[in-house]
Amino acid sequence: MFFEFDKAELQNISIEELDKLFIYLTNNVNLNIEIYGHTDTIGLAKRNNELSLQRAKSVSSYLINKGLKPERIKWFGFGSSKPITVNDTEADRAKNRRVEFKLIKKN
């Protein structure tokens, strides 16, 4: 999931991928998911931390609204603290405005 600058709304292109993720989680009830929101380095750290959490929550809310049980989801915001590339160009900053997830097997 990628986002526009200073936005937390899901883009239509993200919906298809989220629907695939929802189906996968529905078919694998032994898995929980952690969702991690990220931003680029533009802006204040406080705003980036808030925005990254909003992005993760946006993905979480979509999955919950589709029918995934809330207790199977945790979400976190990391602001700009974990870039996947430098933030020197708009293309690189766009890569850092993202949401990642980790599937976790239930105990």
Backbone as XML, in Angstrom:
<?xml version="1.0"?>
<chain id="A" units="angstrom">
  <residue number="1" name="MET">
    <atom name="N" x="0.833" y="-1.160" z="0.000"/>
    <atom name="CA" x="0.000" y="0.000" z="0.000"/>
    <atom name="C" x="0.887" y="1.236" z="0.000"/>
  </residue>
  <residue number="2" name="PHE">
    <atom name="N" x="0.608" y="2.090" z="-0.935"/>
    <atom name="CA" x="1.319" y="3.362" z="-1.011"/>
    <atom name="C" x="0.314" y="4.499" z="-0.912"/>
  </residue>
  <residue number="3" name="PHE">
    <atom name="N" x="0.809" y="5.667" z="-0.485"/>
    <atom name="CA" x="-0.062" y="6.799" z="-0.221"/>
    <atom name="C" x="0.491" y="8.066" z="-0.843"/>
  </residue>
  <residue number="4" name="GLU">
    <atom name="N" x="-0.396" y="8.996" z="-1.128"/>
    <atom name="CA" x="0.009" y="10.317" z="-1.580"/>
    <atom name="C" x="0.574" y="11.089" z="-0.394"/>
  </residue>
  <residue number="5" name="PHE">
    <atom name="N" x="1.300" y="12.134" z="-0.714"/>
    <atom name="CA" x="1.901" y="12.975" z="0.306"/>
    <atom name="C" x="0.845" y="13.498" z="1.274"/>
  </residue>
  <residue number="6" name="ASP">
    <atom name="N" x="1.095" y="13.318" z="2.566"/>
    <atom name="CA" x="0.258" y="13.820" z="3.665"/>
    <atom name="C" x="-1.177" y="13.289" z="3.625"/>
  </residue>
  <residue number="7" name="LYS">
    <atom name="N" x="-1.372" y="12.094" z="3.090"/>
    <atom name="CA" x="-2.703" y="11.485" z="2.992"/>
    <atom name="C" x="-2.685" y="10.097" z="3.625"/>
  </residue>
  <residue number="8" name="ALA">
    <atom name="N" x="-3.864" y="9.701" z="4.152"/>
    <atom name="CA" x="-4.015" y="8.365" z="4.730"/>
    <atom name="C" x="-5.133" y="7.585" z="4.052"/>
  </residue>
  <residue number="9" name="GLU">
    <atom name="N" x="-5.766" y="8.177" z="3.028"/>
    <atom name="CA" x="-6.864" y="7.502" z="2.348"/>
    <atom name="C" x="-6.322" y="6.436" z="1.404"/>
  </residue>
  <residue number="10" name="LEU">
    <atom name="N" x="-7.009" y="5.303" z="1.400"/>
    <atom name="CA" x="-6.629" y="4.228" z="0.486"/>
    <atom name="C" x="-6.936" y="4.631" z="-0.947"/>
  </residue>
  <residue number="11" name="GLN">
    <atom name="N" x="-6.005" y="4.378" z="-1.825"/>
    <atom name="CA" x="-6.234" y="4.618" z="-3.246"/>
    <atom name="C" x="-6.905" y="3.388" z="-3.845"/>
  </residue>
  <residue number="12" name="ASN">
    <atom name="N" x="-7.658" y="3.588" z="-4.914"/>
    <atom name="CA" x="-8.361" y="2.470" z="-5.546"/>
    <atom name="C" x="-7.437" y="1.330" z="-5.916"/>
  </residue>
  <residue number="13" name="ILE">
    <atom name="N" x="-6.221" y="1.645" z="-6.311"/>
    <atom name="CA" x="-5.266" y="0.608" z="-6.688"/>
    <atom name="C" x="-4.932" y="-0.303" z="-5.499"/>
  </residue>
  <residue number="14" name="SER">
    <atom name="N" x="-5.078" y="0.219" z="-4.290"/>
    <atom name="CA" x="-4.784" y="-0.565" z="-3.084"/>
    <atom name="C" x="-5.884" y="-1.569" z="-2.767"/>
  </residue>
  <residue number="15" name="ILE">
    <atom name="N" x="-7.102" y="-1.281" z="-3.189"/>
    <atom name="CA" x="-8.256" y="-2.110" z="-2.825"/>
    <atom name="C" x="-8.108" y="-3.533" z="-3.352"/>
  </residue>
  <residue number="16" name="GLU">
    <atom name="N" x="-7.661" y="-3.676" z="-4.583"/>
    <atom name="CA" x="-7.505" y="-5.016" z="-5.162"/>
    <atom name="C" x="-6.541" y="-5.858" z="-4.339"/>
  </residue>
  <residue number="17" name="GLU">
    <atom name="N" x="-5.435" y="-5.265" z="-3.930"/>
    <atom name="CA" x="-4.450" y="-5.992" z="-3.120"/>
    <atom name="C" x="-4.999" y="-6.303" z="-1.732"/>
  </residue>
  <residue number="18" name="LEU">
    <atom name="N" x="-5.716" y="-5.364" z="-1.150"/>
    <atom name="CA" x="-6.307" y="-5.603" z="0.170"/>
    <atom name="C" x="-7.371" y="-6.696" z="0.117"/>
  </residue>
  <residue number="19" name="ASP">
    <atom name="N" x="-8.118" y="-6.746" z="-0.968"/>
    <atom name="CA" x="-9.114" y="-7.814" z="-1.119"/>
    <atom name="C" x="-8.428" y="-9.182" z="-1.182"/>
  </residue>
  <residue number="20" name="LYS">
    <atom name="N" x="-7.288" y="-9.256" z="-1.852"/>
    <atom name="CA" x="-6.526" y="-10.511" z="-1.907"/>
    <atom name="C" x="-6.031" y="-10.883" z="-0.508"/>
  </residue>
  <residue number="21" name="LEU">
    <atom name="N" x="-5.542" y="-9.899" z="0.222"/>
    <atom name="CA" x="-5.071" y="-10.133" z="1.586"/>
    <atom name="C" x="-6.215" y="-10.605" z="2.470"/>
  </residue>
  <residue number="22" name="PHE">
    <atom name="N" x="-7.374" y="-9.975" z="2.344"/>
    <atom name="CA" x="-8.538" y="-10.375" z="3.130"/>
    <atom name="C" x="-8.900" y="-11.836" z="2.851"/>
  </residue>
  <residue number="23" name="ILE">
    <atom name="N" x="-8.945" y="-12.220" z="1.603"/>
    <atom name="CA" x="-9.265" y="-13.607" z="1.245"/>
    <atom name="C" x="-8.232" y="-14.558" z="1.838"/>
  </residue>
  <residue number="24" name="TYR">
    <atom name="N" x="-6.966" y="-14.190" z="1.743"/>
    <atom name="CA" x="-5.906" y="-15.039" z="2.296"/>
    <atom name="C" x="-6.087" y="-15.206" z="3.803"/>
  </residue>
  <residue number="25" name="LEU">
    <atom name="N" x="-6.356" y="-14.118" z="4.505"/>
    <atom name="CA" x="-6.546" y="-14.199" z="5.959"/>
    <atom name="C" x="-7.812" y="-14.970" z="6.316"/>
  </residue>
  <residue number="26" name="THR">
    <atom name="N" x="-8.844" y="-14.835" z="5.518"/>
    <atom name="CA" x="-10.084" y="-15.576" z="5.744"/>
    <atom name="C" x="-9.856" y="-17.070" z="5.603"/>
  </residue>
  <residue number="27" name="ASN">
    <atom name="N" x="-9.016" y="-17.449" z="4.654"/>
    <atom name="CA" x="-8.719" y="-18.857" z="4.408"/>
    <atom name="C" x="-7.656" y="-19.416" z="5.347"/>
  </residue>
  <residue number="28" name="ASN">
    <atom name="N" x="-6.992" y="-18.562" z="6.095"/>
    <atom name="CA" x="-5.934" y="-18.988" z="7.013"/>
    <atom name="C" x="-6.223" y="-18.417" z="8.397"/>
  </residue>
  <residue number="29" name="VAL">
    <atom name="N" x="-7.193" y="-19.009" z="9.063"/>
    <atom name="CA" x="-7.655" y="-18.487" z="10.353"/>
    <atom name="C" x="-6.616" y="-18.639" z="11.461"/>
  </residue>
  <residue number="30" name="ASN">
    <atom name="N" x="-5.540" y="-19.356" z="11.181"/>
    <atom name="CA" x="-4.472" y="-19.520" z="12.168"/>
    <atom name="C" x="-3.468" y="-18.365" z="12.125"/>
  </residue>
  <residue number="31" name="LEU">
    <atom name="N" x="-3.746" y="-17.357" z="11.278"/>
    <atom name="CA" x="-2.843" y="-16.221" z="11.152"/>
    <atom name="C" x="-3.487" y="-14.935" z="11.656"/>
  </residue>
  <residue number="32" name="ASN">
    <atom name="N" x="-2.695" y="-14.136" z="12.345"/>
    <atom name="CA" x="-3.039" y="-12.764" z="12.687"/>
    <atom name="C" x="-2.173" y="-11.854" z="11.822"/>
  </residue>
  <residue number="33" name="ILE">
    <atom name="N" x="-2.449" y="-10.564" z="11.859"/>
    <atom name="CA" x="-1.683" y="-9.634" z="11.044"/>
    <atom name="C" x="-1.298" y="-8.410" z="11.861"/>
  </residue>
  <residue number="34" name="GLU">
    <atom name="N" x="-0.058" y="-7.950" z="11.650"/>
    <atom name="CA" x="0.396" y="-6.669" z="12.170"/>
    <atom name="C" x="0.604" y="-5.762" z="10.970"/>
  </residue>
  <residue number="35" name="ILE">
    <atom name="N" x="0.133" y="-4.538" z="11.079"/>
    <atom name="CA" x="0.190" y="-3.584" z="9.985"/>
    <atom name="C" x="1.045" y="-2.403" z="10.429"/>
  </residue>
  <residue number="36" name="TYR">
    <atom name="N" x="2.017" y="-2.030" z="9.590"/>
    <atom name="CA" x="2.992" y="-0.998" z="9.932"/>
    <atom name="C" x="2.901" y="0.172" z="8.951"/>
  </residue>
  <residue number="37" name="GLY">
    <atom name="N" x="2.576" y="1.360" z="9.460"/>
    <atom name="CA" x="2.500" y="2.556" z="8.634"/>
    <atom name="C" x="3.810" y="3.317" z="8.647"/>
  </residue>
  <residue number="38" name="HIS">
    <atom name="N" x="4.134" y="3.922" z="7.489"/>
    <atom name="CA" x="5.385" y="4.669" z="7.322"/>
    <atom name="C" x="5.137" y="5.949" z="6.525"/>
  </residue>
  <residue number="39" name="THR">
    <atom name="N" x="6.028" y="6.921" z="6.693"/>
    <atom name="CA" x="5.977" y="8.167" z="5.931"/>
    <atom name="C" x="7.350" y="8.455" z="5.335"/>
  </residue>
  <residue number="40" name="ASP">
    <atom name="N" x="7.396" y="9.483" z="4.484"/>
    <atom name="CA" x="8.694" y="9.983" z="4.050"/>
    <atom name="C" x="9.206" y="10.947" z="5.120"/>
  </residue>
  <residue number="41" name="THR">
    <atom name="N" x="10.306" y="11.637" z="4.853"/>
    <atom name="CA" x="10.910" y="12.509" z="5.876"/>
    <atom name="C" x="10.453" y="13.953" z="5.802"/>
  </residue>
  <residue number="42" name="ILE">
    <atom name="N" x="9.583" y="14.274" z="4.846"/>
    <atom name="CA" x="9.110" y="15.647" z="4.724"/>
    <atom name="C" x="8.117" y="15.934" z="5.864"/>
  </residue>
  <residue number="43" name="GLY">
    <atom name="N" x="8.269" y="17.093" z="6.488"/>
    <atom name="CA" x="7.333" y="17.482" z="7.537"/>
    <atom name="C" x="7.876" y="17.237" z="8.931"/>
  </residue>
  <residue number="44" name="LEU">
    <atom name="N" x="7.054" y="17.585" z="9.894"/>
    <atom name="CA" x="7.433" y="17.453" z="11.304"/>
    <atom name="C" x="7.310" y="16.007" z="11.763"/>
  </residue>
  <residue number="45" name="ALA">
    <atom name="N" x="8.182" y="15.608" z="12.639"/>
    <atom name="CA" x="8.186" y="14.228" z="13.147"/>
    <atom name="C" x="6.850" y="13.875" z="13.794"/>
  </residue>
  <residue number="46" name="LYS">
    <atom name="N" x="6.284" y="14.789" z="14.562"/>
    <atom name="CA" x="5.002" y="14.514" z="15.229"/>
    <atom name="C" x="3.915" y="14.218" z="14.204"/>
  </residue>
  <residue number="47" name="ARG">
    <atom name="N" x="3.825" y="15.028" z="13.157"/>
    <atom name="CA" x="2.818" y="14.806" z="12.120"/>
    <atom name="C" x="3.080" y="13.491" z="11.383"/>
  </residue>
  <residue number="48" name="ASN">
    <atom name="N" x="4.331" y="13.196" z="11.095"/>
    <atom name="CA" x="4.657" y="11.946" z="10.408"/>
    <atom name="C" x="4.286" y="10.734" z="11.253"/>
  </residue>
  <residue number="49" name="ASN">
    <atom name="N" x="4.488" y="10.825" z="12.556"/>
    <atom name="CA" x="4.101" y="9.721" z="13.435"/>
    <atom name="C" x="2.587" y="9.530" z="13.428"/>
  </residue>
  <residue number="50" name="GLU">
    <atom name="N" x="1.843" y="10.625" z="13.504"/>
    <atom name="CA" x="0.378" y="10.552" z="13.450"/>
    <atom name="C" x="-0.094" y="9.985" z="12.112"/>
  </residue>
  <residue number="51" name="LEU">
    <atom name="N" x="0.488" y="10.489" z="11.030"/>
    <atom name="CA" x="0.091" y="10.069" z="9.687"/>
    <atom name="C" x="0.383" y="8.592" z="9.457"/>
  </residue>
  <residue number="52" name="SER">
    <atom name="N" x="1.514" y="8.127" z="9.926"/>
    <atom name="CA" x="1.855" y="6.708" z="9.736"/>
    <atom name="C" x="0.864" y="5.814" z="10.480"/>
  </residue>
  <residue number="53" name="LEU">
    <atom name="N" x="0.441" y="6.240" z="11.663"/>
    <atom name="CA" x="-0.557" y="5.482" z="12.413"/>
    <atom name="C" x="-1.909" y="5.523" z="11.691"/>
  </residue>
  <residue number="54" name="GLN">
    <atom name="N" x="-2.265" y="6.672" z="11.141"/>
    <atom name="CA" x="-3.510" y="6.792" z="10.386"/>
    <atom name="C" x="-3.501" y="5.876" z="9.159"/>
  </residue>
  <residue number="55" name="ARG">
    <atom name="N" x="-2.364" y="5.768" z="8.499"/>
    <atom name="CA" x="-2.248" y="4.893" z="7.327"/>
    <atom name="C" x="-2.434" y="3.435" z="7.715"/>
  </residue>
  <residue number="56" name="ALA">
    <atom name="N" x="-1.795" y="3.025" z="8.784"/>
    <atom name="CA" x="-1.950" y="1.641" z="9.242"/>
    <atom name="C" x="-3.393" y="1.381" z="9.660"/>
  </residue>
  <residue number="57" name="LYS">
    <atom name="N" x="-3.991" y="2.343" z="10.324"/>
    <atom name="CA" x="-5.375" y="2.180" z="10.759"/>
    <atom name="C" x="-6.321" y="2.147" z="9.563"/>
  </residue>
  <residue number="58" name="SER">
    <atom name="N" x="-6.036" y="2.889" z="8.524"/>
    <atom name="CA" x="-6.856" y="2.885" z="7.318"/>
    <atom name="C" x="-6.906" y="1.485" z="6.708"/>
  </residue>
  <residue number="59" name="VAL">
    <atom name="N" x="-5.769" y="0.836" z="6.638"/>
    <atom name="CA" x="-5.716" y="-0.539" z="6.120"/>
    <atom name="C" x="-6.452" y="-1.479" z="7.073"/>
  </residue>
  <residue number="60" name="SER">
    <atom name="N" x="-6.211" y="-1.331" z="8.356"/>
    <atom name="CA" x="-6.879" y="-2.171" z="9.350"/>
    <atom name="C" x="-8.392" y="-2.029" z="9.271"/>
  </residue>
  <residue number="61" name="SER">
    <atom name="N" x="-8.855" y="-0.797" z="9.189"/>
    <atom name="CA" x="-10.301" y="-0.537" z="9.117"/>
    <atom name="C" x="-10.914" y="-1.176" z="7.881"/>
  </residue>
  <residue number="62" name="TYR">
    <atom name="N" x="-10.212" y="-1.112" z="6.767"/>
    <atom name="CA" x="-10.730" y="-1.728" z="5.549"/>
    <atom name="C" x="-10.928" y="-3.229" z="5.765"/>
  </residue>
  <residue number="63" name="LEU">
    <atom name="N" x="-9.920" y="-3.892" z="6.332"/>
    <atom name="CA" x="-10.009" y="-5.339" z="6.557"/>
    <atom name="C" x="-11.113" y="-5.679" z="7.561"/>
  </residue>
  <residue number="64" name="ILE">
    <atom name="N" x="-11.253" y="-4.876" z="8.591"/>
    <atom name="CA" x="-12.303" y="-5.108" z="9.593"/>
    <atom name="C" x="-13.682" y="-4.904" z="8.958"/>
  </residue>
  <residue number="65" name="ASN">
    <atom name="N" x="-13.827" y="-3.860" z="8.166"/>
    <atom name="CA" x="-15.107" y="-3.604" z="7.501"/>
    <atom name="C" x="-15.470" y="-4.709" z="6.513"/>
  </residue>
  <residue number="66" name="LYS">
    <atom name="N" x="-14.462" y="-5.377" z="5.962"/>
    <atom name="CA" x="-14.716" y="-6.515" z="5.072"/>
    <atom name="C" x="-15.179" y="-7.738" z="5.858"/>
  </residue>
  <residue number="67" name="GLY">
    <atom name="N" x="-14.857" y="-7.778" z="7.170"/>
    <atom name="CA" x="-15.312" y="-8.889" z="7.992"/>
    <atom name="C" x="-14.240" y="-9.582" z="8.816"/>
  </residue>
  <residue number="68" name="LEU">
    <atom name="N" x="-12.999" y="-9.112" z="8.734"/>
    <atom name="CA" x="-11.943" y="-9.711" z="9.548"/>
    <atom name="C" x="-12.140" y="-9.299" z="11.006"/>
  </residue>
  <residue number="69" name="LYS">
    <atom name="N" x="-12.010" y="-10.241" z="11.907"/>
    <atom name="CA" x="-12.208" y="-9.954" z="13.335"/>
    <atom name="C" x="-11.123" y="-9.005" z="13.842"/>
  </residue>
  <residue number="70" name="PRO">
    <atom name="N" x="-11.526" y="-7.950" z="14.539"/>
    <atom name="CA" x="-10.563" y="-6.951" z="15.020"/>
    <atom name="C" x="-9.450" y="-7.533" z="15.891"/>
  </residue>
  <residue number="71" name="GLU">
    <atom name="N" x="-9.749" y="-8.590" z="16.631"/>
    <atom name="CA" x="-8.720" y="-9.167" z="17.509"/>
    <atom name="C" x="-7.590" y="-9.847" z="16.730"/>
  </residue>
  <residue number="72" name="ARG">
    <atom name="N" x="-7.762" y="-9.993" z="15.441"/>
    <atom name="CA" x="-6.708" y="-10.596" z="14.609"/>
    <atom name="C" x="-5.746" y="-9.554" z="14.046"/>
  </residue>
  <residue number="73" name="ILE">
    <atom name="N" x="-6.003" y="-8.274" z="14.336"/>
    <atom name="CA" x="-5.230" y="-7.187" z="13.735"/>
    <atom name="C" x="-4.636" y="-6.282" z="14.809"/>
  </residue>
  <residue number="74" name="LYS">
    <atom name="N" x="-3.364" y="-5.920" z="14.606"/>
    <atom name="CA" x="-2.719" y="-4.862" z="15.388"/>
    <atom name="C" x="-2.095" y="-3.911" z="14.383"/>
  </residue>
  <residue number="75" name="TRP">
    <atom name="N" x="-2.090" y="-2.614" z="14.700"/>
    <atom name="CA" x="-1.466" y="-1.667" z="13.791"/>
    <atom name="C" x="-0.572" y="-0.714" z="14.553"/>
  </residue>
  <residue number="76" name="PHE">
    <atom name="N" x="0.466" y="-0.255" z="13.850"/>
    <atom name="CA" x="1.512" y="0.584" z="14.436"/>
    <atom name="C" x="1.926" y="1.654" z="13.431"/>
  </residue>
  <residue number="77" name="GLY">
    <atom name="N" x="2.387" y="2.774" z="13.922"/>
    <atom name="CA" x="2.936" y="3.826" z="13.074"/>
    <atom name="C" x="4.385" y="4.080" z="13.422"/>
  </residue>
  <residue number="78" name="PHE">
    <atom name="N" x="5.234" y="4.157" z="12.408"/>
    <atom name="CA" x="6.663" y="4.366" z="12.618"/>
    <atom name="C" x="7.169" y="5.701" z="12.086"/>
  </residue>
  <residue number="79" name="GLY">
    <atom name="N" x="6.255" y="6.544" z="11.586"/>
    <atom name="CA" x="6.695" y="7.822" z="11.041"/>
    <atom name="C" x="7.696" y="7.609" z="9.927"/>
  </residue>
  <residue number="80" name="SER">
    <atom name="N" x="8.762" y="8.402" z="9.955"/>
    <atom name="CA" x="9.804" y="8.285" z="8.922"/>
    <atom name="C" x="11.029" y="7.530" z="9.423"/>
  </residue>
  <residue number="81" name="SER">
    <atom name="N" x="10.890" y="6.798" z="10.529"/>
    <atom name="CA" x="12.044" y="6.173" z="11.174"/>
    <atom name="C" x="12.570" y="4.918" z="10.483"/>
  </residue>
  <residue number="82" name="LYS">
    <atom name="N" x="11.813" y="4.351" z="9.534"/>
    <atom name="CA" x="12.236" y="3.103" z="8.895"/>
    <atom name="C" x="12.069" y="3.199" z="7.369"/>
  </residue>
  <residue number="83" name="PRO">
    <atom name="N" x="12.840" y="4.083" z="6.732"/>
    <atom name="CA" x="12.723" y="4.204" z="5.279"/>
    <atom name="C" x="13.255" y="2.961" z="4.573"/>
  </residue>
  <residue number="84" name="ILE">
    <atom name="N" x="12.715" y="2.697" z="3.382"/>
    <atom name="CA" x="13.246" y="1.587" z="2.582"/>
    <atom name="C" x="14.226" y="2.084" z="1.531"/>
  </residue>
  <residue number="85" name="THR">
    <atom name="N" x="14.300" y="3.405" z="1.379"/>
    <atom name="CA" x="15.248" y="4.023" z="0.459"/>
    <atom name="C" x="15.524" y="5.440" z="0.945"/>
  </residue>
  <residue number="86" name="VAL">
    <atom name="N" x="16.463" y="6.108" z="0.307"/>
    <atom name="CA" x="16.754" y="7.500" z="0.667"/>
    <atom name="C" x="15.541" y="8.360" z="0.334"/>
  </residue>
  <residue number="87" name="ASN">
    <atom name="N" x="15.501" y="9.556" z="0.846"/>
    <atom name="CA" x="14.387" y="10.467" z="0.603"/>
    <atom name="C" x="14.806" y="11.650" z="-0.274"/>
  </residue>
  <residue number="88" name="ASP">
    <atom name="N" x="15.732" y="11.417" z="-1.193"/>
    <atom name="CA" x="16.315" y="12.483" z="-2.003"/>
    <atom name="C" x="15.447" y="12.930" z="-3.175"/>
  </residue>
  <residue number="89" name="THR">
    <atom name="N" x="14.611" y="12.049" z="-3.683"/>
    <atom name="CA" x="13.774" y="12.390" z="-4.839"/>
    <atom name="C" x="12.319" y="12.095" z="-4.514"/>
  </residue>
  <residue number="90" name="GLU">
    <atom name="N" x="11.414" y="12.661" z="-5.303"/>
    <atom name="CA" x="9.988" y="12.397" z="-5.094"/>
    <atom name="C" x="9.688" y="10.914" z="-5.272"/>
  </residue>
  <residue number="91" name="ALA">
    <atom name="N" x="10.325" y="10.276" z="-6.238"/>
    <atom name="CA" x="10.093" y="8.845" z="-6.466"/>
    <atom name="C" x="10.514" y="8.024" z="-5.248"/>
  </residue>
  <residue number="92" name="ASP">
    <atom name="N" x="11.639" y="8.375" z="-4.647"/>
    <atom name="CA" x="12.091" y="7.655" z="-3.453"/>
    <atom name="C" x="11.184" y="7.944" z="-2.261"/>
  </residue>
  <residue number="93" name="ARG">
    <atom name="N" x="10.781" y="9.196" z="-2.101"/>
    <atom name="CA" x="9.876" y="9.531" z="-0.992"/>
    <atom name="C" x="8.553" y="8.781" z="-1.131"/>
  </residue>
  <residue number="94" name="ALA">
    <atom name="N" x="8.071" y="8.633" z="-2.353"/>
    <atom name="CA" x="6.822" y="7.896" z="-2.584"/>
    <atom name="C" x="6.953" y="6.448" z="-2.121"/>
  </residue>
  <residue number="95" name="LYS">
    <atom name="N" x="8.110" y="5.853" z="-2.292"/>
    <atom name="CA" x="8.333" y="4.472" z="-1.840"/>
    <atom name="C" x="8.272" y="4.380" z="-0.315"/>
  </residue>
  <residue number="96" name="ASN">
    <atom name="N" x="8.668" y="5.439" z="0.353"/>
    <atom name="CA" x="8.674" y="5.433" z="1.818"/>
    <atom name="C" x="7.296" y="5.714" z="2.416"/>
  </residue>
  <residue number="97" name="ARG">
    <atom name="N" x="6.386" y="6.257" z="1.629"/>
    <atom name="CA" x="4.999" y="6.482" z="2.083"/>
    <atom name="C" x="4.225" y="5.196" z="1.830"/>
  </residue>
  <residue number="98" name="ARG">
    <atom name="N" x="4.236" y="4.316" z="2.806"/>
    <atom name="CA" x="3.729" y="2.970" z="2.558"/>
    <atom name="C" x="3.173" y="2.352" z="3.821"/>
  </residue>
  <residue number="99" name="VAL">
    <atom name="N" x="2.511" y="1.216" z="3.625"/>
    <atom name="CA" x="2.096" y="0.351" z="4.717"/>
    <atom name="C" x="2.620" y="-1.038" z="4.402"/>
  </residue>
  <residue number="100" name="GLU">
    <atom name="N" x="3.208" y="-1.646" z="5.387"/>
    <atom name="CA" x="3.685" y="-3.020" z="5.278"/>
    <atom name="C" x="2.915" y="-3.871" z="6.282"/>
  </residue>
  <residue number="101" name="PHE">
    <atom name="N" x="2.987" y="-5.165" z="6.108"/>
    <atom name="CA" x="2.320" y="-6.032" z="7.075"/>
    <atom name="C" x="3.152" y="-7.285" z="7.319"/>
  </residue>
  <residue number="102" name="LYS">
    <atom name="N" x="2.865" y="-7.899" z="8.448"/>
    <atom name="CA" x="3.529" y="-9.135" z="8.845"/>
    <atom name="C" x="2.458" y="-10.104" z="9.309"/>
  </residue>
  <residue number="103" name="LEU">
    <atom name="N" x="2.477" y="-11.300" z="8.750"/>
    <atom name="CA" x="1.546" y="-12.344" z="9.173"/>
    <atom name="C" x="2.164" y="-13.126" z="10.312"/>
  </residue>
  <residue number="104" name="ILE">
    <atom name="N" x="1.379" y="-13.369" z="11.335"/>
    <atom name="CA" x="1.881" y="-14.013" z="12.555"/>
    <atom name="C" x="0.992" y="-15.214" z="12.868"/>
  </residue>
  <residue number="105" name="LYS">
    <atom name="N" x="1.629" y="-16.361" z="13.014"/>
    <atom name="CA" x="0.892" y="-17.574" z="13.342"/>
    <atom name="C" x="0.410" y="-17.512" z="14.789"/>
  </residue>
  <residue number="106" name="LYS">
    <atom name="N" x="-0.866" y="-17.818" z="14.980"/>
    <atom name="CA" x="-1.433" y="-17.843" z="16.332"/>
    <atom name="C" x="-0.814" y="-18.971" z="17.138"/>
  </residue>
  <residue number="107" name="ASN">
    <atom name="N" x="-0.681" y="-18.729" z="18.434"/>
    <atom name="CA" x="-0.142" y="-19.767" z="19.337"/>
    <atom name="C" x="-1.180" y="-20.828" z="19.618"/>
  </residue>
</chain>
